[in-house]
C-alpha cells in the first residue's frame, strides 16, 4: 500500500512540530495579584465583610473587580 506524498509530508510535519512544542519551557507562573491589598488574607477579610453586609451583597462582583483592578464585569462573567 503506497502512501501519498502529501500524507507523508503531513506526518513528518506533525511529528517535528510536536517535538518543538513539547521541548519548550513552561512559562513561570506570575505572582498572584490582590489588587489594592498586599496579602491574600487582607483581600479575603475585606471580601468576607462585603459579603456579610446585606447592603453591599448585591454589588460583590463590581466591588471585587474594582478592588482587583479588573475590567468591570470580569467576575460576573466567571460566575454568570
mmCIF file of the N, C-alpha and C atoms, coordinates in Angstrom:
data_MODEL
# 
_entry.id   MODEL 
# 
loop_
_atom_site.group_PDB 
_atom_site.id 
_atom_site.type_symbol 
_atom_site.label_atom_id 
_atom_site.label_alt_id 
_atom_site.label_comp_id 
_atom_site.label_asym_id 
_atom_site.label_entity_id 
_atom_site.label_seq_id 
_atom_site.pdbx_PDB_ins_code 
_atom_site.Cartn_x 
_atom_site.Cartn_y 
_atom_site.Cartn_z 
_atom_site.occupancy 
_atom_site.B_iso_or_equiv 
_atom_site.pdbx_formal_charge 
_atom_site.auth_seq_id 
_atom_site.auth_comp_id 
_atom_site.auth_asym_id 
_atom_site.auth_atom_id 
_atom_site.pdbx_PDB_model_num 
ATOM 1   N N  . UNK A 1 1  ? 0.850   -1.176 0.000  1.00 0.00 ? 1  UNK A N  1 
ATOM 2   C CA . UNK A 1 1  ? 0.000   0.000  0.000  1.00 0.00 ? 1  UNK A CA 1 
ATOM 3   C C  . UNK A 1 1  ? 0.894   1.237  0.000  1.00 0.00 ? 1  UNK A C  1 
ATOM 4   N N  . UNK A 1 2  ? 0.711   2.098  -0.995 1.00 0.00 ? 2  UNK A N  1 
ATOM 5   C CA . UNK A 1 2  ? 1.521   3.298  -1.128 1.00 0.00 ? 2  UNK A CA 1 
ATOM 6   C C  . UNK A 1 2  ? 0.840   4.457  -0.419 1.00 0.00 ? 2  UNK A C  1 
ATOM 7   N N  . UNK A 1 3  ? 1.667   5.262  0.260  1.00 0.00 ? 3  UNK A N  1 
ATOM 8   C CA . UNK A 1 3  ? 1.148   6.474  0.894  1.00 0.00 ? 3  UNK A CA 1 
ATOM 9   C C  . UNK A 1 3  ? 1.354   7.643  -0.053 1.00 0.00 ? 3  UNK A C  1 
ATOM 10  N N  . UNK A 1 4  ? 0.405   8.499  -0.095 1.00 0.00 ? 4  UNK A N  1 
ATOM 11  C CA . UNK A 1 4  ? 0.535   9.667  -0.943 1.00 0.00 ? 4  UNK A CA 1 
ATOM 12  C C  . UNK A 1 4  ? 1.587   10.601 -0.345 1.00 0.00 ? 4  UNK A C  1 
ATOM 13  N N  . UNK A 1 5  ? 2.342   11.301 -1.210 1.00 0.00 ? 5  UNK A N  1 
ATOM 14  C CA . UNK A 1 5  ? 3.388   12.202 -0.715 1.00 0.00 ? 5  UNK A CA 1 
ATOM 15  C C  . UNK A 1 5  ? 2.875   13.266 0.259  1.00 0.00 ? 5  UNK A C  1 
ATOM 16  N N  . UNK A 1 6  ? 1.674   13.775 0.024  1.00 0.00 ? 6  UNK A N  1 
ATOM 17  C CA . UNK A 1 6  ? 1.139   14.814 0.916  1.00 0.00 ? 6  UNK A CA 1 
ATOM 18  C C  . UNK A 1 6  ? 0.912   14.262 2.315  1.00 0.00 ? 6  UNK A C  1 
ATOM 19  N N  . UNK A 1 7  ? 0.503   13.009 2.396  1.00 0.00 ? 7  UNK A N  1 
ATOM 20  C CA . UNK A 1 7  ? 0.283   12.378 3.694  1.00 0.00 ? 7  UNK A CA 1 
ATOM 21  C C  . UNK A 1 7  ? 1.610   12.183 4.421  1.00 0.00 ? 7  UNK A C  1 
ATOM 22  N N  . UNK A 1 8  ? 2.645   11.823 3.698  1.00 0.00 ? 8  UNK A N  1 
ATOM 23  C CA . UNK A 1 8  ? 3.973   11.652 4.285  1.00 0.00 ? 8  UNK A CA 1 
ATOM 24  C C  . UNK A 1 8  ? 4.480   12.991 4.824  1.00 0.00 ? 8  UNK A C  1 
ATOM 25  N N  . UNK A 1 9  ? 4.322   14.063 4.037  1.00 0.00 ? 9  UNK A N  1 
ATOM 26  C CA . UNK A 1 9  ? 4.744   15.384 4.488  1.00 0.00 ? 9  UNK A CA 1 
ATOM 27  C C  . UNK A 1 9  ? 3.958   15.824 5.723  1.00 0.00 ? 9  UNK A C  1 
ATOM 28  N N  . UNK A 1 10 ? 2.668   15.530 5.742  1.00 0.00 ? 10 UNK A N  1 
ATOM 29  C CA . UNK A 1 10 ? 1.842   15.907 6.884  1.00 0.00 ? 10 UNK A CA 1 
ATOM 30  C C  . UNK A 1 10 ? 2.303   15.179 8.144  1.00 0.00 ? 10 UNK A C  1 
ATOM 31  N N  . UNK A 1 11 ? 2.598   13.893 8.023  1.00 0.00 ? 11 UNK A N  1 
ATOM 32  C CA . UNK A 1 11 ? 3.078   13.128 9.178  1.00 0.00 ? 11 UNK A CA 1 
ATOM 33  C C  . UNK A 1 11 ? 4.437   13.638 9.660  1.00 0.00 ? 11 UNK A C  1 
ATOM 34  N N  . UNK A 1 12 ? 5.334   13.941 8.724  1.00 0.00 ? 12 UNK A N  1 
ATOM 35  C CA . UNK A 1 12 ? 6.637   14.486 9.106  1.00 0.00 ? 12 UNK A CA 1 
ATOM 36  C C  . UNK A 1 12 ? 6.487   15.836 9.807  1.00 0.00 ? 12 UNK A C  1 
ATOM 37  N N  . UNK A 1 13 ? 5.612   16.672 9.280  1.00 0.00 ? 13 UNK A N  1 
ATOM 38  C CA . UNK A 1 13 ? 5.388   17.986 9.897  1.00 0.00 ? 13 UNK A CA 1 
ATOM 39  C C  . UNK A 1 13 ? 4.836   17.845 11.304 1.00 0.00 ? 13 UNK A C  1 
ATOM 40  N N  . UNK A 1 14 ? 3.830   16.999 11.471 1.00 0.00 ? 14 UNK A N  1 
ATOM 41  C CA . UNK A 1 14 ? 3.211   16.830 12.791 1.00 0.00 ? 14 UNK A CA 1 
ATOM 42  C C  . UNK A 1 14 ? 4.189   16.274 13.819 1.00 0.00 ? 14 UNK A C  1 
ATOM 43  N N  . UNK A 1 15 ? 4.997   15.309 13.418 1.00 0.00 ? 15 UNK A N  1 
ATOM 44  C CA . UNK A 1 15 ? 5.952   14.753 14.377 1.00 0.00 ? 15 UNK A CA 1 
ATOM 45  C C  . UNK A 1 15 ? 7.044   15.755 14.717 1.00 0.00 ? 15 UNK A C  1 
ATOM 46  N N  . UNK A 1 16 ? 7.511   16.532 13.751 1.00 0.00 ? 16 UNK A N  1 
ATOM 47  C CA . UNK A 1 16 ? 8.546   17.526 14.054 1.00 0.00 ? 16 UNK A CA 1 
ATOM 48  C C  . UNK A 1 16 ? 7.964   18.680 14.858 1.00 0.00 ? 16 UNK A C  1 
ATOM 49  N N  . UNK A 1 17 ? 6.739   19.090 14.570 1.00 0.00 ? 17 UNK A N  1 
ATOM 50  C CA . UNK A 1 17 ? 6.106   20.184 15.297 1.00 0.00 ? 17 UNK A CA 1 
ATOM 51  C C  . UNK A 1 17 ? 5.834   19.797 16.747 1.00 0.00 ? 17 UNK A C  1 
ATOM 52  N N  . UNK A 1 18 ? 5.393   18.576 16.965 1.00 0.00 ? 18 UNK A N  1 
ATOM 53  C CA . UNK A 1 18 ? 5.118   18.157 18.340 1.00 0.00 ? 18 UNK A CA 1 
ATOM 54  C C  . UNK A 1 18 ? 6.403   18.110 19.160 1.00 0.00 ? 18 UNK A C  1 
ATOM 55  N N  . UNK A 1 19 ? 7.515   17.779 18.544 1.00 0.00 ? 19 UNK A N  1 
ATOM 56  C CA . UNK A 1 19 ? 8.793   17.791 19.247 1.00 0.00 ? 19 UNK A CA 1 
ATOM 57  C C  . UNK A 1 19 ? 9.189   19.182 19.668 1.00 0.00 ? 19 UNK A C  1 
ATOM 58  N N  . UNK A 1 20 ? 8.924   20.166 18.828 1.00 0.00 ? 20 UNK A N  1 
ATOM 59  C CA . UNK A 1 20 ? 9.240   21.551 19.155 1.00 0.00 ? 20 UNK A CA 1 
ATOM 60  C C  . UNK A 1 20 ? 8.345   22.043 20.286 1.00 0.00 ? 20 UNK A C  1 
ATOM 61  N N  . UNK A 1 21 ? 7.072   21.734 20.224 1.00 0.00 ? 21 UNK A N  1 
ATOM 62  C CA . UNK A 1 21 ? 6.126   22.180 21.242 1.00 0.00 ? 21 UNK A CA 1 
ATOM 63  C C  . UNK A 1 21 ? 6.437   21.546 22.593 1.00 0.00 ? 21 UNK A C  1 
ATOM 64  N N  . UNK A 1 22 ? 6.720   20.283 22.615 1.00 0.00 ? 22 UNK A N  1 
ATOM 65  C CA . UNK A 1 22 ? 6.994   19.597 23.872 1.00 0.00 ? 22 UNK A CA 1 
ATOM 66  C C  . UNK A 1 22 ? 8.325   20.006 24.479 1.00 0.00 ? 22 UNK A C  1 
ATOM 67  N N  . UNK A 1 23 ? 9.256   20.480 23.690 1.00 0.00 ? 23 UNK A N  1 
ATOM 68  C CA . UNK A 1 23 ? 10.571  20.853 24.183 1.00 0.00 ? 23 UNK A CA 1 
ATOM 69  C C  . UNK A 1 23 ? 10.596  22.250 24.794 1.00 0.00 ? 23 UNK A C  1 
ATOM 70  N N  . UNK A 1 24 ? 9.542   23.025 24.594 1.00 0.00 ? 24 UNK A N  1 
ATOM 71  C CA . UNK A 1 24 ? 9.524   24.390 25.111 1.00 0.00 ? 24 UNK A CA 1 
ATOM 72  C C  . UNK A 1 24 ? 9.353   24.391 26.620 1.00 0.00 ? 24 UNK A C  1 
ATOM 73  N N  . UNK A 1 25 ? 10.007  25.356 27.257 1.00 0.00 ? 25 UNK A N  1 
ATOM 74  C CA . UNK A 1 25 ? 9.853   25.519 28.693 1.00 0.00 ? 25 UNK A CA 1 
ATOM 75  C C  . UNK A 1 25 ? 8.496   26.130 28.984 1.00 0.00 ? 25 UNK A C  1 
ATOM 76  N N  . UNK A 1 26 ? 7.930   25.714 30.103 1.00 0.00 ? 26 UNK A N  1 
ATOM 77  C CA . UNK A 1 26 ? 6.664   26.294 30.523 1.00 0.00 ? 26 UNK A CA 1 
ATOM 78  C C  . UNK A 1 26 ? 6.937   27.671 31.105 1.00 0.00 ? 26 UNK A C  1 
ATOM 79  N N  . UNK A 1 27 ? 6.075   28.638 30.799 1.00 0.00 ? 27 UNK A N  1 
ATOM 80  C CA . UNK A 1 27 ? 6.289   29.964 31.373 1.00 0.00 ? 27 UNK A CA 1 
ATOM 81  C C  . UNK A 1 27 ? 6.103   29.921 32.891 1.00 0.00 ? 27 UNK A C  1 
ATOM 82  N N  . UNK A 1 28 ? 6.919   30.709 33.580 1.00 0.00 ? 28 UNK A N  1 
ATOM 83  C CA . UNK A 1 28 ? 6.790   30.758 35.019 1.00 0.00 ? 28 UNK A CA 1 
ATOM 84  C C  . UNK A 1 28 ? 5.474   31.416 35.388 1.00 0.00 ? 28 UNK A C  1 
ATOM 85  N N  . UNK A 1 29 ? 4.875   30.902 36.457 1.00 0.00 ? 29 UNK A N  1 
ATOM 86  C CA . UNK A 1 29 ? 3.614   31.459 36.897 1.00 0.00 ? 29 UNK A CA 1 
ATOM 87  C C  . UNK A 1 29 ? 3.845   32.853 37.469 1.00 0.00 ? 29 UNK A C  1 
ATOM 88  N N  . UNK A 1 30 ? 2.947   33.750 37.103 1.00 0.00 ? 30 UNK A N  1 
ATOM 89  C CA . UNK A 1 30 ? 3.049   35.105 37.616 1.00 0.00 ? 30 UNK A CA 1 
ATOM 90  C C  . UNK A 1 30 ? 2.559   35.116 39.058 1.00 0.00 ? 30 UNK A C  1 
ATOM 91  N N  . UNK A 1 31 ? 3.088   36.054 39.821 1.00 0.00 ? 31 UNK A N  1 
ATOM 92  C CA . UNK A 1 31 ? 2.639   36.185 41.189 1.00 0.00 ? 31 UNK A CA 1 
ATOM 93  C C  . UNK A 1 31 ? 1.178   36.605 41.206 1.00 0.00 ? 31 UNK A C  1 
ATOM 94  N N  . UNK A 1 32 ? 0.434   36.047 42.140 1.00 0.00 ? 32 UNK A N  1 
ATOM 95  C CA . UNK A 1 32 ? -0.976  36.384 42.290 1.00 0.00 ? 32 UNK A CA 1 
ATOM 96  C C  . UNK A 1 32 ? -1.099  37.828 42.755 1.00 0.00 ? 32 UNK A C  1 
ATOM 97  N N  . UNK A 1 33 ? -1.965  38.573 42.125 1.00 0.00 ? 33 UNK A N  1 
ATOM 98  C CA . UNK A 1 33 ? -2.178  39.961 42.499 1.00 0.00 ? 33 UNK A CA 1 
ATOM 99  C C  . UNK A 1 33 ? -3.474  40.060 43.290 1.00 0.00 ? 33 UNK A C  1 
ATOM 100 N N  . UNK A 1 34 ? -3.434  40.816 44.374 1.00 0.00 ? 34 UNK A N  1 
ATOM 101 C CA . UNK A 1 34 ? -4.621  41.030 45.188 1.00 0.00 ? 34 UNK A CA 1 
ATOM 102 C C  . UNK A 1 34 ? -5.045  42.489 45.142 1.00 0.00 ? 34 UNK A C  1 
ATOM 103 N N  . UNK A 1 35 ? -4.802  43.129 44.018 1.00 0.00 ? 35 UNK A N  1 
ATOM 104 C CA . UNK A 1 35 ? -5.237  44.499 43.795 1.00 0.00 ? 35 UNK A CA 1 
ATOM 105 C C  . UNK A 1 35 ? -4.661  45.459 44.814 1.00 0.00 ? 35 UNK A C  1 
ATOM 106 N N  . UNK A 1 36 ? -5.537  46.115 45.535 1.00 0.00 ? 36 UNK A N  1 
ATOM 107 C CA . UNK A 1 36 ? -5.107  47.131 46.493 1.00 0.00 ? 36 UNK A CA 1 
ATOM 108 C C  . UNK A 1 36 ? -4.579  46.532 47.787 1.00 0.00 ? 36 UNK A C  1 
ATOM 109 N N  . UNK A 1 37 ? -4.685  45.226 47.952 1.00 0.00 ? 37 UNK A N  1 
ATOM 110 C CA . UNK A 1 37 ? -4.239  44.573 49.177 1.00 0.00 ? 37 UNK A CA 1 
ATOM 111 C C  . UNK A 1 37 ? -2.875  43.925 48.973 1.00 0.00 ? 37 UNK A C  1 
ATOM 112 N N  . UNK A 1 38 ? -2.109  43.854 50.043 1.00 0.00 ? 38 UNK A N  1 
ATOM 113 C CA . UNK A 1 38 ? -0.777  43.266 49.958 1.00 0.00 ? 38 UNK A CA 1 
ATOM 114 C C  . UNK A 1 38 ? -0.798  41.751 50.092 1.00 0.00 ? 38 UNK A C  1 
ATOM 115 N N  . UNK A 1 39 ? -1.761  41.220 50.833 1.00 0.00 ? 39 UNK A N  1 
ATOM 116 C CA . UNK A 1 39 ? -1.797  39.768 51.053 1.00 0.00 ? 39 UNK A CA 1 
ATOM 117 C C  . UNK A 1 39 ? -3.170  39.213 50.726 1.00 0.00 ? 39 UNK A C  1 
ATOM 118 N N  . UNK A 1 40 ? -3.180  37.921 50.552 1.00 0.00 ? 40 UNK A N  1 
ATOM 119 C CA . UNK A 1 40 ? -4.430  37.219 50.279 1.00 0.00 ? 40 UNK A CA 1 
ATOM 120 C C  . UNK A 1 40 ? -5.366  37.303 51.481 1.00 0.00 ? 40 UNK A C  1 
ATOM 121 N N  . UNK A 1 41 ? -4.812  37.251 52.682 1.00 0.00 ? 41 UNK A N  1 
ATOM 122 C CA . UNK A 1 41 ? -5.633  37.321 53.888 1.00 0.00 ? 41 UNK A CA 1 
ATOM 123 C C  . UNK A 1 41 ? -6.384  38.641 53.988 1.00 0.00 ? 41 UNK A C  1 
ATOM 124 N N  . UNK A 1 42 ? -5.708  39.754 53.676 1.00 0.00 ? 42 UNK A N  1 
ATOM 125 C CA . UNK A 1 42 ? -6.369  41.059 53.703 1.00 0.00 ? 42 UNK A CA 1 
ATOM 126 C C  . UNK A 1 42 ? -7.511  41.102 52.698 1.00 0.00 ? 42 UNK A C  1 
ATOM 127 N N  . UNK A 1 43 ? -7.252  40.563 51.509 1.00 0.00 ? 43 UNK A N  1 
ATOM 128 C CA . UNK A 1 43 ? -8.279  40.532 50.456 1.00 0.00 ? 43 UNK A CA 1 
ATOM 129 C C  . UNK A 1 43 ? -9.481  39.702 50.904 1.00 0.00 ? 43 UNK A C  1 
ATOM 130 N N  . UNK A 1 44 ? -9.222  38.493 51.440 1.00 0.00 ? 44 UNK A N  1 
ATOM 131 C CA . UNK A 1 44 ? -10.312 37.624 51.878 1.00 0.00 ? 44 UNK A CA 1 
ATOM 132 C C  . UNK A 1 44 ? -11.099 38.245 53.033 1.00 0.00 ? 44 UNK A C  1 
ATOM 133 N N  . UNK A 1 45 ? -10.404 38.916 53.945 1.00 0.00 ? 45 UNK A N  1 
ATOM 134 C CA . UNK A 1 45 ? -11.078 39.554 55.061 1.00 0.00 ? 45 UNK A CA 1 
ATOM 135 C C  . UNK A 1 45 ? -12.012 40.666 54.567 1.00 0.00 ? 45 UNK A C  1 
ATOM 136 N N  . UNK A 1 46 ? -11.528 41.477 53.648 1.00 0.00 ? 46 UNK A N  1 
ATOM 137 C CA . UNK A 1 46 ? -12.349 42.550 53.099 1.00 0.00 ? 46 UNK A CA 1 
ATOM 138 C C  . UNK A 1 46 ? -13.558 41.996 52.350 1.00 0.00 ? 46 UNK A C  1 
ATOM 139 N N  . UNK A 1 47 ? -13.326 41.032 51.461 1.00 0.00 ? 47 UNK A N  1 
ATOM 140 C CA . UNK A 1 47 ? -14.429 40.498 50.670 1.00 0.00 ? 47 UNK A CA 1 
ATOM 141 C C  . UNK A 1 47 ? -15.421 39.741 51.550 1.00 0.00 ? 47 UNK A C  1 
ATOM 142 N N  . UNK A 1 48 ? -14.937 39.117 52.614 1.00 0.00 ? 48 UNK A N  1 
ATOM 143 C CA . UNK A 1 48 ? -15.844 38.457 53.557 1.00 0.00 ? 48 UNK A CA 1 
ATOM 144 C C  . UNK A 1 48 ? -16.771 39.461 54.219 1.00 0.00 ? 48 UNK A C  1 
ATOM 145 N N  . UNK A 1 49 ? -16.225 40.634 54.591 1.00 0.00 ? 49 UNK A N  1 
ATOM 146 C CA . UNK A 1 49 ? -17.049 41.675 55.194 1.00 0.00 ? 49 UNK A CA 1 
ATOM 147 C C  . UNK A 1 49 ? -18.060 42.216 54.183 1.00 0.00 ? 49 UNK A C  1 
ATOM 148 N N  . UNK A 1 50 ? -17.650 42.339 52.925 1.00 0.00 ? 50 UNK A N  1 
ATOM 149 C CA . UNK A 1 50 ? -18.572 42.806 51.880 1.00 0.00 ? 50 UNK A CA 1 
ATOM 150 C C  . UNK A 1 50 ? -19.723 41.822 51.718 1.00 0.00 ? 50 UNK A C  1 
ATOM 151 N N  . UNK A 1 51 ? -19.430 40.546 51.743 1.00 0.00 ? 51 UNK A N  1 
ATOM 152 C CA . UNK A 1 51 ? -20.464 39.517 51.548 1.00 0.00 ? 51 UNK A CA 1 
ATOM 153 C C  . UNK A 1 51 ? -21.400 39.412 52.747 1.00 0.00 ? 51 UNK A C  1 
ATOM 154 N N  . UNK A 1 52 ? -20.932 39.761 53.943 1.00 0.00 ? 52 UNK A N  1 
ATOM 155 C CA . UNK A 1 52 ? -21.772 39.674 55.141 1.00 0.00 ? 52 UNK A CA 1 
ATOM 156 C C  . UNK A 1 52 ? -22.733 40.851 55.255 1.00 0.00 ? 52 UNK A C  1 
ATOM 157 N N  . UNK A 1 53 ? -22.408 41.973 54.646 1.00 0.00 ? 53 UNK A N  1 
ATOM 158 C CA . UNK A 1 53 ? -23.234 43.172 54.738 1.00 0.00 ? 53 UNK A CA 1 
ATOM 159 C C  . UNK A 1 53 ? -24.352 43.085 53.699 1.00 0.00 ? 53 UNK A C  1 
ATOM 160 N N  . UNK A 1 54 ? -25.626 43.075 54.142 1.00 0.00 ? 54 UNK A N  1 
ATOM 161 C CA . UNK A 1 54 ? -26.732 42.946 53.179 1.00 0.00 ? 54 UNK A CA 1 
ATOM 162 C C  . UNK A 1 54 ? -26.828 44.117 52.196 1.00 0.00 ? 54 UNK A C  1 
ATOM 163 N N  . UNK A 1 55 ? -26.281 45.278 52.582 1.00 0.00 ? 55 UNK A N  1 
ATOM 164 C CA . UNK A 1 55 ? -26.348 46.437 51.691 1.00 0.00 ? 55 UNK A CA 1 
ATOM 165 C C  . UNK A 1 55 ? -25.336 46.328 50.547 1.00 0.00 ? 55 UNK A C  1 
ATOM 166 N N  . UNK A 1 56 ? -24.217 45.663 50.761 1.00 0.00 ? 56 UNK A N  1 
ATOM 167 C CA . UNK A 1 56 ? -23.190 45.541 49.717 1.00 0.00 ? 56 UNK A CA 1 
ATOM 168 C C  . UNK A 1 56 ? -23.228 44.189 48.999 1.00 0.00 ? 56 UNK A C  1 
ATOM 169 N N  . UNK A 1 57 ? -24.010 43.242 49.506 1.00 0.00 ? 57 UNK A N  1 
ATOM 170 C CA . UNK A 1 57 ? -24.067 41.909 48.911 1.00 0.00 ? 57 UNK A CA 1 
ATOM 171 C C  . UNK A 1 57 ? -24.416 41.918 47.418 1.00 0.00 ? 57 UNK A C  1 
ATOM 172 N N  . UNK A 1 58 ? -25.381 42.731 46.977 1.00 0.00 ? 58 UNK A N  1 
ATOM 173 C CA . UNK A 1 58 ? -25.693 42.727 45.534 1.00 0.00 ? 58 UNK A CA 1 
ATOM 174 C C  . UNK A 1 58 ? -24.564 43.266 44.655 1.00 0.00 ? 58 UNK A C  1 
ATOM 175 N N  . UNK A 1 59 ? -23.598 43.949 45.269 1.00 0.00 ? 59 UNK A N  1 
ATOM 176 C CA . UNK A 1 59 ? -22.532 44.571 44.492 1.00 0.00 ? 59 UNK A CA 1 
ATOM 177 C C  . UNK A 1 59 ? -21.199 43.828 44.614 1.00 0.00 ? 59 UNK A C  1 
ATOM 178 N N  . UNK A 1 60 ? -21.216 42.593 45.080 1.00 0.00 ? 60 UNK A N  1 
ATOM 179 C CA . UNK A 1 60 ? -19.979 41.849 45.319 1.00 0.00 ? 60 UNK A CA 1 
ATOM 180 C C  . UNK A 1 60 ? -19.136 41.757 44.049 1.00 0.00 ? 60 UNK A C  1 
ATOM 181 N N  . UNK A 1 61 ? -19.748 41.445 42.925 1.00 0.00 ? 61 UNK A N  1 
ATOM 182 C CA . UNK A 1 61 ? -18.995 41.300 41.676 1.00 0.00 ? 61 UNK A CA 1 
ATOM 183 C C  . UNK A 1 61 ? -18.308 42.603 41.270 1.00 0.00 ? 61 UNK A C  1 
ATOM 184 N N  . UNK A 1 62 ? -19.021 43.713 41.372 1.00 0.00 ? 62 UNK A N  1 
ATOM 185 C CA . UNK A 1 62 ? -18.463 45.013 40.987 1.00 0.00 ? 62 UNK A CA 1 
ATOM 186 C C  . UNK A 1 62 ? -17.347 45.418 41.945 1.00 0.00 ? 62 UNK A C  1 
ATOM 187 N N  . UNK A 1 63 ? -17.585 45.235 43.246 1.00 0.00 ? 63 UNK A N  1 
ATOM 188 C CA . UNK A 1 63 ? -16.568 45.584 44.246 1.00 0.00 ? 63 UNK A CA 1 
ATOM 189 C C  . UNK A 1 63 ? -15.312 44.746 44.033 1.00 0.00 ? 63 UNK A C  1 
ATOM 190 N N  . UNK A 1 64 ? -15.494 43.462 43.765 1.00 0.00 ? 64 UNK A N  1 
ATOM 191 C CA . UNK A 1 64 ? -14.345 42.586 43.529 1.00 0.00 ? 64 UNK A CA 1 
ATOM 192 C C  . UNK A 1 64 ? -13.529 43.059 42.327 1.00 0.00 ? 64 UNK A C  1 
ATOM 193 N N  . UNK A 1 65 ? -14.197 43.439 41.242 1.00 0.00 ? 65 UNK A N  1 
ATOM 194 C CA . UNK A 1 65 ? -13.493 43.931 40.055 1.00 0.00 ? 65 UNK A CA 1 
ATOM 195 C C  . UNK A 1 65 ? -12.729 45.218 40.350 1.00 0.00 ? 65 UNK A C  1 
ATOM 196 N N  . UNK A 1 66 ? -13.343 46.120 41.104 1.00 0.00 ? 66 UNK A N  1 
ATOM 197 C CA . UNK A 1 66 ? -12.683 47.383 41.440 1.00 0.00 ? 66 UNK A CA 1 
ATOM 198 C C  . UNK A 1 66 ? -11.469 47.142 42.320 1.00 0.00 ? 66 UNK A C  1 
ATOM 199 N N  . UNK A 1 67 ? -11.627 46.299 43.341 1.00 0.00 ? 67 UNK A N  1 
ATOM 200 C CA . UNK A 1 67 ? -10.535 46.019 44.280 1.00 0.00 ? 67 UNK A CA 1 
ATOM 201 C C  . UNK A 1 67 ? -9.352  45.372 43.567 1.00 0.00 ? 67 UNK A C  1 
ATOM 202 N N  . UNK A 1 68 ? -9.629  44.464 42.642 1.00 0.00 ? 68 UNK A N  1 
ATOM 203 C CA . UNK A 1 68 ? -8.558  43.750 41.936 1.00 0.00 ? 68 UNK A CA 1 
ATOM 204 C C  . UNK A 1 68 ? -8.036  44.519 40.723 1.00 0.00 ? 68 UNK A C  1 
ATOM 205 N N  . UNK A 1 69 ? -8.681  45.630 40.372 1.00 0.00 ? 69 UNK A N  1 
ATOM 206 C CA . UNK A 1 69 ? -8.241  46.413 39.226 1.00 0.00 ? 69 UNK A CA 1 
ATOM 207 C C  . UNK A 1 69 ? -8.558  45.757 37.903 1.00 0.00 ? 69 UNK A C  1 
ATOM 208 N N  . UNK A 1 70 ? -9.633  44.997 37.867 1.00 0.00 ? 70 UNK A N  1 
ATOM 209 C CA . UNK A 1 70 ? -10.046 44.315 36.648 1.00 0.00 ? 70 UNK A CA 1 
ATOM 210 C C  . UNK A 1 70 ? -11.089 45.149 35.911 1.00 0.00 ? 70 UNK A C  1 
ATOM 211 N N  . UNK A 1 71 ? -11.318 44.788 34.662 1.00 0.00 ? 71 UNK A N  1 
ATOM 212 C CA . UNK A 1 71 ? -12.385 45.415 33.897 1.00 0.00 ? 71 UNK A CA 1 
ATOM 213 C C  . UNK A 1 71 ? -13.722 45.039 34.531 1.00 0.00 ? 71 UNK A C  1 
ATOM 214 N N  . UNK A 1 72 ? -14.622 46.003 34.639 1.00 0.00 ? 72 UNK A N  1 
ATOM 215 C CA . UNK A 1 72 ? -15.914 45.717 35.258 1.00 0.00 ? 72 UNK A CA 1 
ATOM 216 C C  . UNK A 1 72 ? -16.645 44.632 34.468 1.00 0.00 ? 72 UNK A C  1 
ATOM 217 N N  . UNK A 1 73 ? -17.173 43.668 35.187 1.00 0.00 ? 73 UNK A N  1 
ATOM 218 C CA . UNK A 1 73 ? -17.892 42.554 34.571 1.00 0.00 ? 73 UNK A CA 1 
ATOM 219 C C  . UNK A 1 73 ? -17.068 41.282 34.500 1.00 0.00 ? 73 UNK A C  1 
ATOM 220 N N  . UNK A 1 74 ? -15.781 41.353 34.818 1.00 0.00 ? 74 UNK A N  1 
ATOM 221 C CA . UNK A 1 74 ? -14.925 40.165 34.737 1.00 0.00 ? 74 UNK A CA 1 
ATOM 222 C C  . UNK A 1 74 ? -15.375 39.096 35.710 1.00 0.00 ? 74 UNK A C  1 
ATOM 223 N N  . UNK A 1 75 ? -15.629 39.465 36.947 1.00 0.00 ? 75 UNK A N  1 
ATOM 224 C CA . UNK A 1 75 ? -16.061 38.492 37.953 1.00 0.00 ? 75 UNK A CA 1 
ATOM 225 C C  . UNK A 1 75 ? -17.420 37.928 37.596 1.00 0.00 ? 75 UNK A C  1 
ATOM 226 N N  . UNK A 1 76 ? -18.308 38.770 37.128 1.00 0.00 ? 76 UNK A N  1 
ATOM 227 C CA . UNK A 1 76 ? -19.641 38.312 36.753 1.00 0.00 ? 76 UNK A CA 1 
ATOM 228 C C  . UNK A 1 76 ? -19.599 37.306 35.613 1.00 0.00 ? 76 UNK A C  1 
ATOM 229 N N  . UNK A 1 77 ? -18.679 37.470 34.678 1.00 0.00 ? 77 UNK A N  1 
ATOM 230 C CA . UNK A 1 77 ? -18.562 36.532 33.562 1.00 0.00 ? 77 UNK A CA 1 
ATOM 231 C C  . UNK A 1 77 ? -18.099 35.165 34.050 1.00 0.00 ? 77 UNK A C  1 
ATOM 232 N N  . UNK A 1 78 ? -17.229 35.154 35.070 1.00 0.00 ? 78 UNK A N  1 
ATOM 233 C CA . UNK A 1 78 ? -16.717 33.888 35.592 1.00 0.00 ? 78 UNK A CA 1 
ATOM 234 C C  . UNK A 1 78 ? -17.819 33.082 36.270 1.00 0.00 ? 78 UNK A C  1 
ATOM 235 N N  . UNK A 1 79 ? -18.736 33.745 36.954 1.00 0.00 ? 79 UNK A N  1 
ATOM 236 C CA . UNK A 1 79 ? -19.769 33.057 37.739 1.00 0.00 ? 79 UNK A CA 1 
ATOM 237 C C  . UNK A 1 79 ? -21.146 33.175 37.151 1.00 0.00 ? 79 UNK A C  1 
ATOM 238 N N  . UNK A 1 80 ? -21.289 33.862 36.047 1.00 0.00 ? 80 UNK A N  1 
ATOM 239 C CA . UNK A 1 80 ? -22.569 34.052 35.328 1.00 0.00 ? 80 UNK A CA 1 
ATOM 240 C C  . UNK A 1 80 ? -23.648 34.521 36.264 1.00 0.00 ? 80 UNK A C  1 
# 
